Amino acid sequence: MPEEKVRIEIGFDGGQIMGALVSADSAAELERALDQRTDGALALDADDGRYIVALGRIVYVKRFAREGRVGFGGF
């Protein structure tokens, strides 16, 4: 079974925004570190490489919901 991937968006102070497709475990680890107000850095393994983010510079994190529709349906 393939590892579940989650799209996240991270906003930093100063206005920079990054988006990445990461494992669900990495997204949960980021949330835990922010909940604990951990200072320092966290490595996120994404589909396009490894990001090391400074936790103290993060303003927000958006975790996108999984797409629930399959196929072509009417609205």
DSSP file (Angstrom, degrees, kcal/mol; ACC not computed):
  #  RESIDUE AA STRUCTURE BP1 BP2  ACC     N-H-->O    O-->H-N    N-H-->O    O-->H-N    TCO  KAPPA ALPHA  PHI   PSI    X-CA   Y-CA   Z-CA
    1    1 A M              0   0    0      0, 0.0     3,-0.1     0, 0.0     2,-0.0   0.000 360.0 360.0 360.0 126.9    0.0    0.0    0.0
    2    2 A P        -     0   0    0      0, 0.0     2,-0.2     0, 0.0     3,-0.0  -0.306 360.0 -96.6 -68.4 150.9    1.5    3.4   -1.0
    3    3 A E        -     0   0    0      1,-0.1     2,-0.2    20,-0.0     0, 0.0  -0.439  42.4-110.1 -67.9 135.5    2.2    5.9    1.7
    4    4 A E        -     0   0    0     -2,-0.2    20,-1.8    -3,-0.1     2,-0.3  -0.473  33.9-152.9 -68.6 133.7   -0.5    8.5    2.1
    5    5 A K  E     -A   23   0A   0     18,-0.2     2,-0.4    -2,-0.2    18,-0.2  -0.840   7.5-163.1-110.4 147.5    0.5   12.0    0.9
    6    6 A V  E     -A   22   0A   0     16,-3.5    16,-2.7    -2,-0.3     2,-0.5  -0.992  16.2-133.5-131.0 134.3   -0.8   15.3    2.1
    7    7 A R  E     +A   21   0A   0     -2,-0.4    57,-2.6    57,-0.3     2,-0.3  -0.779  31.8 179.8 -87.9 127.7   -0.6   18.7    0.4
    8    8 A I  E     -AB  20  63A   0     12,-2.8    12,-2.2    -2,-0.5     2,-0.4  -0.891  19.5-155.9-124.9 158.1    0.5   21.4    2.9
    9    9 A E  E     -AB  19  62A   0     53,-2.2    53,-3.1    -2,-0.3     2,-0.5  -1.000  10.3-162.5-131.3 131.1    1.1   25.1    2.6
   10   10 A I  E     -AB  18  61A   0      8,-3.1     8,-2.5    -2,-0.4     2,-0.5  -0.964   2.3-158.6-119.5 126.3    3.4   26.9    5.1
   11   11 A G  E     -AB  17  60A   0     49,-2.6    48,-3.4    -2,-0.5    49,-1.5  -0.888  11.0-160.9-104.2 133.3    3.4   30.7    5.5
   12   12 A F  E >   - B   0  58A   0      4,-3.1     3,-1.9    -2,-0.5    46,-0.2  -0.763  31.4 -92.6-110.7 155.3    6.4   32.4    7.0
   13   13 A D  T 3  S+     0   0    0     44,-2.6     3,-0.3    -2,-0.3    -1,-0.1  -0.430 115.2  45.6 -62.8 142.6    6.8   35.8    8.6
   14   14 A G  T 3  S-     0   0    0      1,-0.1    -1,-0.3    -2,-0.1    43,-0.0   0.230 127.8 -85.0 100.0 -12.0    7.9   38.2    5.9
   15   15 A G  S <  S+     0   0    0     -3,-1.9    -2,-0.1     1,-0.3    -1,-0.1   0.349  80.3 142.6  99.9  -6.4    5.3   36.8    3.5
   16   16 A Q        -     0   0    0     -3,-0.3    -4,-3.1    -4,-0.1     2,-0.4  -0.442  28.1-168.3 -69.8 142.6    7.0   33.8    1.9
   17   17 A I  E     -A   11   0A   0     -6,-0.2     2,-0.4    -2,-0.1    -6,-0.2  -0.997   5.1-172.4-131.5 135.6    4.7   30.8    1.3
   18   18 A M  E     -A   10   0A   0     -8,-2.5    -8,-3.1    -2,-0.4     2,-0.4  -0.978   4.8-161.6-127.4 144.7    5.8   27.3    0.3
   19   19 A G  E     +A    9   0A   0     -2,-0.4     2,-0.3   -10,-0.2   -10,-0.2  -0.933  16.0 166.6-120.9 148.0    3.7   24.4   -0.7
   20   20 A A  E     -A    8   0A   0    -12,-2.2   -12,-2.8    -2,-0.4     2,-0.7  -0.993  37.5-125.5-156.6 156.0    4.7   20.7   -0.7
   21   21 A L  E     +A    7   0A   0     -2,-0.3    26,-1.9   -14,-0.2   -14,-0.2  -0.936  46.3 166.9-104.8 110.5    3.4   17.2   -1.0
   22   22 A V  E     -AC   6  46A   0    -16,-2.7   -16,-3.5    -2,-0.7    24,-0.2  -0.718  40.4 -86.1-122.6 168.2    4.6   15.4    2.1
   23   23 A S  E  >  -A    5   0A   0     22,-0.8     4,-2.1   -18,-0.2   -18,-0.2  -0.387  38.3-116.8 -69.6 154.8    3.8   12.1    3.9
   24   24 A A  H  > S+     0   0    0    -20,-1.8     4,-2.1     1,-0.2     5,-0.2   0.855 117.5  56.0 -60.5 -34.8    0.9   12.2    6.4
   25   25 A D  H  > S+     0   0    0    -21,-0.3     4,-2.3     2,-0.2    -1,-0.2   0.900 106.4  49.0 -64.3 -41.7    3.5   11.4    9.1
   26   26 A S  H  > S+     0   0    0      2,-0.2     4,-2.1     1,-0.2    -2,-0.2   0.901 110.8  50.3 -65.0 -41.0    5.6   14.4    8.2
   27   27 A A  H  X S+     0   0    0     -4,-2.1     4,-2.1     1,-0.2    -2,-0.2   0.905 112.0  47.7 -63.1 -41.2    2.5   16.7    8.3
   28   28 A A  H  X S+     0   0    0     -4,-2.1     4,-2.5     2,-0.2    -2,-0.2   0.883 109.6  53.0 -67.1 -38.4    1.6   15.3   11.7
   29   29 A E  H  X S+     0   0    0     -4,-2.3     4,-2.3     2,-0.2    -2,-0.2   0.892 108.5  50.4 -63.7 -39.6    5.2   15.8   13.0
   30   30 A L  H  X S+     0   0    0     -4,-2.1     4,-2.1     2,-0.2    -2,-0.2   0.924 110.5  49.4 -62.7 -45.3    5.1   19.4   11.9
   31   31 A E  H  X S+     0   0    0     -4,-2.1     4,-2.5     1,-0.2    -2,-0.2   0.911 111.0  49.7 -61.4 -42.9    1.7   19.9   13.7
   32   32 A R  H  X S+     0   0    0     -4,-2.5     4,-2.0     1,-0.2    -1,-0.2   0.920 109.8  50.6 -61.9 -44.1    3.1   18.3   16.9
   33   33 A A  H  <>S+     0   0    0     -4,-2.3     5,-2.5     1,-0.2    -1,-0.2   0.890 113.4  45.6 -62.6 -39.3    6.2   20.5   16.8
   34   34 A L  H ><5S+     0   0    0     -4,-2.1     3,-1.1     3,-0.2    -1,-0.2   0.878 110.2  53.7 -72.0 -37.3    4.1   23.7   16.4
   35   35 A D  H 3<5S+     0   0    0     -4,-2.5    -2,-0.2     1,-0.3    -1,-0.2   0.867 110.7  46.9 -62.5 -35.9    1.7   22.6   19.1
   36   36 A Q  T 3<5S-     0   0    0     -4,-2.0    -1,-0.3    -5,-0.2    -2,-0.2   0.426 109.5-127.1 -85.9   1.1    4.6   22.1   21.5
   37   37 A R  T < 5 -     0   0    0     -3,-1.1     2,-0.2     1,-0.2    -3,-0.2   0.866  42.1-178.1  52.7  39.2    6.0   25.5   20.4
   38   38 A T      < -     0   0    0     -5,-2.5    -1,-0.2    -6,-0.2     2,-0.2  -0.476  15.0-145.8 -68.1 133.7    9.3   23.8   19.7
   39   39 A D        +     0   0    0     -2,-0.2     2,-0.3    -3,-0.1    -1,-0.0  -0.522  59.1  49.6 -92.4 168.6   12.0   26.2   18.5
   40   40 A G  S    S-     0   0    0     -2,-0.2    15,-2.1     2,-0.0    16,-0.6  -0.803  91.4 -48.5 107.0-148.0   14.6   25.1   16.0
   41   41 A A  E     - D   0  54A   0     -2,-0.3     2,-0.4    13,-0.3    13,-0.2  -0.871  35.2-154.6-131.2 159.9   14.1   23.4   12.7
   42   42 A L  E     - D   0  53A   0     11,-2.1    11,-2.7    -2,-0.3     2,-0.5  -1.000  15.5-135.7-136.4 135.4   12.2   20.5   11.3
   43   43 A A  E     - D   0  52A   0     -2,-0.4     2,-0.5     9,-0.2     9,-0.2  -0.791  18.0-166.6 -92.0 130.3   13.1   18.4    8.2
   44   44 A L  E     - D   0  51A   0      7,-3.6     7,-2.9    -2,-0.5     2,-0.7  -0.976  12.2-146.6-116.8 121.9   10.2   17.6    5.9
   45   45 A D  E     + D   0  50A   0     -2,-0.5   -22,-0.8     5,-0.2     5,-0.2  -0.806  28.6 177.6 -88.7 115.6   10.7   15.0    3.2
   46   46 A A  E >   -CD  22  49A   0      3,-3.1     3,-1.2    -2,-0.7   -24,-0.2  -0.617  45.2-100.3-112.4 171.2    8.6   16.0    0.2
   47   47 A D  T 3  S+     0   0    0    -26,-1.9     3,-0.1     1,-0.3   -25,-0.1   0.822 123.2  42.6 -60.8 -31.0    8.0   14.6   -3.3
   48   48 A D  T 3  S-     0   0    0      1,-0.3     2,-0.3   -27,-0.2    -1,-0.3   0.289 128.1 -64.7-102.9  11.3   10.5   17.1   -4.7
   49   49 A G  E <   -D   46   0A   0     -3,-1.2    -3,-3.1     2,-0.0     2,-0.5  -0.882  67.3 -47.8 141.0-170.5   13.1   17.0   -2.1
   50   50 A R  E     -D   45   0A   0     -2,-0.3     2,-0.4    -5,-0.2    -5,-0.2  -0.873  43.0-164.4-105.4 130.8   13.9   17.7    1.6
   51   51 A Y  E     -D   44   0A   0     -7,-2.9    -7,-3.6    -2,-0.5     2,-0.6  -0.927   6.5-159.4-111.1 137.1   12.9   21.0    3.2
   52   52 A I  E     -D   43   0A   0     -2,-0.4     2,-0.4    -9,-0.2    -9,-0.2  -0.974  18.7-167.0-114.0 116.6   14.3   22.2    6.5
   53   53 A V  E     -D   42   0A   0    -11,-2.7   -11,-2.1    -2,-0.6     2,-0.8  -0.837  23.7-125.6-111.0 142.0   12.0   24.8    8.0
   54   54 A A  E >   -D   41   0A   0     -2,-0.4     3,-1.6   -13,-0.2     4,-0.4  -0.752  19.5-155.6 -83.0 111.3   12.6   27.2   10.9
   55   55 A L  G >  S+     0   0    0    -15,-2.1     3,-1.2    -2,-0.8    -1,-0.2   0.834  88.9  59.3 -61.1 -35.2    9.7   26.5   13.2
   56   56 A G  G 3  S+     0   0    0    -16,-0.6    -1,-0.3     1,-0.2   -15,-0.1   0.636 102.5  54.1 -69.9 -13.4   10.0   30.0   14.9
   57   57 A R  G <  S+     0   0    0     -3,-1.6   -44,-2.6   -45,-0.1     2,-0.4   0.471  81.6 110.4 -97.9  -4.3    9.4   31.7   11.5
   58   58 A I  E <   +B   12   0A   0     -3,-1.2   -46,-0.3    -4,-0.4     3,-0.1  -0.595  36.3 175.5 -79.8 128.0    6.1   29.8   10.7
   59   59 A V  E     -     0   0A   0    -48,-3.4     2,-0.3    -2,-0.4   -47,-0.2   0.805  67.3  -7.1 -95.8 -41.6    3.0   32.0   10.8
   60   60 A Y  E     -B   11   0A   0    -49,-1.5   -49,-2.6     2,-0.0     2,-0.4  -0.989  51.4-151.7-152.3 159.1    0.5   29.4    9.5
   61   61 A V  E     -B   10   0A   0     -2,-0.3     2,-0.5   -51,-0.2   -51,-0.2  -0.996  11.1-161.7-132.2 129.1    0.2   25.9    8.1
   62   62 A K  E     -B    9   0A   0    -53,-3.1   -53,-2.2    -2,-0.4     2,-0.6  -0.954   1.4-162.7-111.2 127.0   -2.6   24.8    5.9
   63   63 A R  E     -B    8   0A   0     -2,-0.5   -55,-0.2   -55,-0.2     2,-0.1  -0.941  21.0-135.6-108.7 113.7   -3.3   21.1    5.5
   64   64 A F        -     0   0    0    -57,-2.6   -57,-0.3    -2,-0.6     2,-0.1  -0.399  17.4-115.7 -73.4 142.4   -5.4   20.5    2.4
   65   65 A A        -     0   0    0      1,-0.1    -1,-0.1    -2,-0.1     2,-0.1  -0.424  37.5 -98.9 -71.8 149.9   -8.3   18.1    2.6
   66   66 A R        -     0   0    0      1,-0.1     2,-0.4    -2,-0.1    -1,-0.1  -0.411  41.1-102.5 -68.0 146.7   -8.2   15.0    0.4
   67   67 A E        -     0   0    0      1,-0.1    -1,-0.1    -2,-0.1    -3,-0.0  -0.581  35.8-171.6 -70.3 124.8  -10.1   15.2   -2.8
   68   68 A G        +     0   0    0     -2,-0.4     2,-0.3    -3,-0.0    -1,-0.1   0.602  53.0  87.8 -97.0 -13.3  -13.2   13.2   -2.3
   69   69 A R        -     0   0    0      2,-0.0     2,-0.4     4,-0.0    -2,-0.0  -0.642  52.5-167.2 -93.1 145.9  -14.6   13.1   -5.9
   70   70 A V        -     0   0    0     -2,-0.3     2,-0.1     2,-0.0    -2,-0.0  -0.998  55.9  -6.1-127.4 132.9  -13.8   10.4   -8.4
   71   71 A G  S    S-     0   0    0     -2,-0.4     2,-0.7     1,-0.1    -2,-0.0  -0.375 102.6 -43.1  86.0-164.9  -14.6   10.8  -12.1
   72   72 A F        +     0   0    0     -2,-0.1     2,-0.3    -3,-0.0    -1,-0.1  -0.917  65.9 166.6-110.0 112.1  -16.7   13.5  -13.8
   73   73 A G        -     0   0    0     -2,-0.7     2,-0.1     1,-0.0    -2,-0.0  -0.828  36.0-105.1-121.9 162.1  -19.8   14.5  -11.9
   74   74 A G              0   0    0     -2,-0.3    -1,-0.0     1,-0.1     0, 0.0  -0.451 360.0 360.0 -79.7 158.8  -22.2   17.3  -12.2
   75   75 A F              0   0    0     -2,-0.1    -1,-0.1     0, 0.0    -2,-0.0   0.434 360.0 360.0 -87.2 360.0  -22.2   20.1   -9.6
